[in-house]
Amino acid sequence: MIQALQKELRESVDPARATHAYRFFKTGPGEYGEGDKFLGVPVPLQRKAARKYRKLPFDQALELLCSEWHEERLTALFILTLQFEQGDETDRERIYDAYLRHTTYINNWDLVDSSAHKIVGPYLAGRAEQMKVLLELAQSELLWDRRIAMISTLYNIARLQSAAEALELAEILLYDTEDLMHKAVGWCLREIGKNIDEEILRSFLDEHAHEMPRTMLRYALEKLDNKTRQYYMSMG
């Protein structure tokens, strides 16, 4: 089945799109996506293929996740997300465990952002080991582990109306050196203010705005009124 899926993806290859992707996903020497390879397959077609092949055997889905091609890895994550949503507890545990064993292949922001809050977030929600796992990921040397930790909290923010996990991680990641982490933390803080309580966001900003990286601060402030944004930006 995996060969049929790969064949379909290659029938949609767009060299011009691939050329753009190499620049957009920062694949140059020393950049966060260094060495990644692109076919140039549009994301909507990857999602369509994932739905068609959502019953791809688990071992083949993992094989696809380990592909050298970015689009195949993203399609694998779309498939694993569908299987997680439709699976029983055994299926969900197997997918979650495999996900965290393969984070070196979930190695760009779009791969993380399409899956962490749909697999890691819901699996850990309400479990005793939730913060232990998230803290280990947040303290990892691997950028993608840290982003997985932060983005996975979007599940709790949106579904459980819980900000505690995101706020604890945000404090740990305040001094992260990666711009992609500044954006991830700011995004989650923004969603807390938007979906749960603006006062929770304001309280965090009152304490930390002066030390937050500018990108993180700007993301966190996006849904606040102009006067409030200007006030907190003046503290940064």
Number of C-alpha atoms within 10 A of each C-alpha: 12 15 10 10 18 15 11 14 20 15 9 14 15 14 13 10 14 17 14 12 19 19 11 10 17 16 18 13 9 9 10 18 18 15 14 17 17 22 21 22 21 15 12 9 14 22 18 13 19 22 16 12 19 21 14 19 12 18 10 14 23 19 14 24 25 18 15 14 15 25 24 24 22 26 28 29 26 25 26 30 23 17 20 22 14 12 15 10 11 10 15 21 17 13 22 22 13 14 21 17 10 13 18 14 18 24 21 22 19 12 22 24 18 15 21 27 23 23 26 26 24 22 20 20 18 12 9 9 10 15 18 10 14 25 17 12 21 23 16 14 9 13 22 24 22 23 27 27 28 32 25 27 28 27 21 21 24 16 12 13 14 17 23 15 20 23 20 14 21 25 13 13 21 18 13 18 11 12 13 19 25 25 20 25 28 26 21 25 29 23 22 26 21 17 14 17 13 16 11 16 22 19 11 14 20 12 10 18 22 15 13 24 19 17 16 24 27 20 19 28 24 17 15 16 9 10 9 13 16 12 11 18 16 10 14 15
